[in-house]
């Protein structure tokens, strides 16, 4: 069901179809409630790009967890708002972790010798190279385009003919895997 036929349905019918896993209901839910989800995320996070990521995450989480949605207990829009609250809280926690990590990095001992700093750069390059080697495609290619060639997410999406949200998702997952690899490597030293 698409277009004007889906528009004629009320929220309860869309909610029921969503819970039953009807593909068209996901598209219709996104059409009806994505602006609300995005607005809530912008208000909480203060950044449109972060809100775009959260909006995508909300609908992915909702679709993957649709078996936990009961249209008898409430409407799909309200359930999506609840998921949005959790997703924005997760994003704020991740932002805080990154801030603390940056602070810790800035506090590093500035009196280290140049030789030690050069050794660290080489070791870091080896660890990053090892982490990159563990990434599969297309994640490795996307990270290389973003960080080695300096392309924006939009430019990568255009070059590869991929949706922008897909590019962002792949890069975000790749960076998480690299971060985990680096954390394991740091713990070993």
Steps between C-alpha positions, in 0.01 A plus 500: 500500500650831396421864438147626548369157608736500802415864574132409530577256783479620855784471750352188660499314167859604427600395853342158459661445159837608640472250784418229245816581302339650191781672305277781380415582864865582574507748211170647612616525863812681384292737287264575789737520797857563380461880528386463862787263583751731331365808680522329839855386424608850389357652817681249719831482311522851355656382173312414182755241384479312830121523484503350148702206628266453796194519274640222285589296810150542643330355195753219470455411868124522470488273197742249650307502828150513355418168670512691832252762375141433600250721314240407762703684768569819304559669170812458292581873515519491880718188491736673256525798737609263777764346275613852409550586868720193547695563178570864587612398849736245341636770265556740791686231695718425197571871459602523867731198466667661199540828690663324795731309269603825331567659840715205605693520175568871553638434848772268372847584623632775268865434600537171314805477283473545125635150450225350719238707317629376163495141625142550616399633158644193327335266753168680458526471121559126534204457735270708277619307193425175680153624592433612143604158372231343719224714349297343225373670190343747448598635844874503428450682170270758660743572785786533251301745289398701806831515684774440246342686209315752718162457331180601677221249555302670220793472259550133585129427449508671160824331390381151595131548420399405855232662716646756740354325805662173395838670463467657846392173658788304348755763605358519853515120537852492356616768742349308791688188393821699465446661840445158657816374329697799628365457853606134501841601368534773768402255773772262381769766545 
